[in-house]
Amino acid sequence: MPYTSRTVVAVFVVGLLVGGGAVAFVLPGSVTTSPTSSTGAATGCVADPPAGPSSYLVRVPDDDRTTFLFNRTFAHEATSLQIRGTVETPEPGVYVYRVTTAPDTDSEKPAPGDCTPFTQMDGVASVPSDYERFSVVVDGETLATVENDGSHVIFRRVENETA
């Protein structure tokens, strides 16, 4: 038995209203997110590495979240590294983006004689915009600390300095 277009439209509208009501009932009134982070790296080989590491930190505020971008480029002895980054909250309002590096023993291969292993690491961390202080710590060394002094974007080259 074929249905009239009026019946099909009525069923569609009722389904839309019931479905929308169910979604509104299931969704929480407010969403709370914890600090988040991500880390990526690329390791290669260079014949003439720079004299020392190079790093920068970028702060990008956006309403209730502030995102920090961190880059560090450095030479090292191991041919491959494991790099891990996490955001820690040692006390309320204080966030530490802690990065650790270690030789990757699963893929240890000797580097060619005229080559120095070299890594470019990029990290991103988002924290609530009402933070008091954000620090970047790499292998136990604090490379940069940013105090929450407002909502402007910053770009700083850092090497053992306060950004």
C-alpha positions in Angstrom: 0.0 0.0 0.0 1.7 3.3 -1.1 1.9 6.1 1.4 0.9 9.7 0.6 3.6 12.4 0.6 1.8 14.0 3.5 2.1 10.8 5.6 5.8 10.5 4.7 6.5 14.1 5.7 4.6 13.8 8.9 6.5 10.7 9.9 9.8 12.4 9.1 8.9 15.5 11.2 7.8 13.4 14.1 11.0 11.3 13.9 13.1 14.5 13.7 11.4 16.0 16.8 11.7 12.8 18.9 15.3 12.2 17.8 16.3 15.8 18.5 14.6 15.6 21.9 16.5 12.4 22.7 19.8 13.9 21.7 19.2 17.1 23.8 18.3 14.9 26.8 21.5 12.8 26.5 24.0 15.6 25.9 25.4 17.1 29.1 24.6 20.8 29.9 28.3 21.7 30.0 31.4 20.0 28.7 34.6 19.9 30.6 37.8 19.0 28.9 41.2 18.3 30.5 44.5 19.5 29.1 45.5 17.8 25.9 48.8 17.3 24.0 50.3 15.7 21.0 54.0 15.2 20.0 55.5 14.4 16.7 59.1 14.1 15.5 61.2 13.5 12.4 64.8 12.3 12.7 67.3 12.4 9.9 71.0 12.8 9.4 73.1 15.9 8.6 76.7 16.3 7.8 77.1 19.7 9.4 74.7 20.1 12.4 74.1 23.5 14.0 76.2 24.4 17.1 73.3 23.9 19.5 69.6 23.2 19.8 67.0 25.7 18.5 63.5 26.1 19.9 60.4 28.3 19.7 57.2 28.6 21.6 53.9 30.0 20.3 50.8 30.9 22.4 47.4 31.1 20.7 44.5 32.0 23.0 41.0 31.1 21.9 38.0 31.8 24.2 38.2 29.1 26.9 41.3 27.3 25.7 44.9 28.4 25.0 47.0 26.4 22.7 50.8 26.3 22.9 53.0 25.1 20.0 56.5 24.1 20.7 59.3 23.2 18.3 62.8 21.9 19.2 65.5 21.0 16.6 68.6 19.3 18.0 71.5 16.9 17.2 72.0 13.8 19.3 74.1 10.6 19.4 71.4 7.9 19.1 70.3 7.2 15.5 66.7 7.1 16.6 64.8 8.5 19.5 61.6 7.8 21.4 59.9 11.1 22.3 57.0 11.4 24.7 55.1 14.5 25.7 52.4 14.9 28.3 50.7 17.8 30.1 50.9 17.7 33.9 49.1 19.8 36.4 51.4 19.9 39.5 49.0 22.5 41.1 45.8 24.2 40.1 46.4 26.7 37.2 50.0 25.5 36.6 50.6 23.3 33.6 53.8 21.6 32.5 54.4 20.2 29.1 56.9 17.5 29.9 58.9 16.0 27.0 61.2 13.1 27.5 63.6 11.6 24.9 65.4 8.3 25.0 67.3 6.2 22.5 65.0 3.9 20.6 66.6 0.6 21.2 64.2 -1.3 18.9 65.6 0.5 15.8 69.2 1.2 16.8 71.3 1.3 13.6 74.7 2.8 13.3 74.8 6.2 11.6 77.0 6.7 8.5 80.4 8.1 9.4 79.8 11.5 7.9 76.4 11.9 9.5 75.1 13.4 12.8 71.6 12.3 13.9 69.3 15.3 14.0 65.6 15.6 15.2 62.9 18.2 14.7 60.2 17.7 17.3 56.9 19.5 17.3 54.5 19.5 20.2 51.1 21.1 20.8 49.3 21.4 24.2 45.9 23.0 25.0 45.1 24.2 28.5 42.2 26.2 29.9 42.6 29.9 29.2 42.5 30.8 32.9 45.9 29.1 33.5 48.4 30.9 35.7 51.6 29.5 34.2 52.6 27.1 31.4 56.1 25.6 31.2 57.9 23.4 28.7 60.4 20.9 30.3 62.6 18.7 28.0 64.5 15.9 29.7 64.2 17.7 33.1 65.4 21.1 31.9 62.9 23.9 31.9 63.2 25.6 28.5 60.4 28.2 28.7 57.8 29.5 31.1 54.8 31.7 30.1 52.8 33.6 32.7 49.2 34.3 31.8 49.4 38.0 31.2 46.5 38.4 28.8 45.1 37.1 25.6 47.6 38.1 22.9 49.4 35.7 20.6 53.1 35.3 21.3 56.0 33.8 19.3 59.3 33.5 21.1 62.5 31.8 20.3 63.6 30.1 23.5 66.8 28.6 24.7 66.8 28.6 28.5 64.8 31.8 28.6 61.4 32.9 29.9 59.1 33.4 26.9 
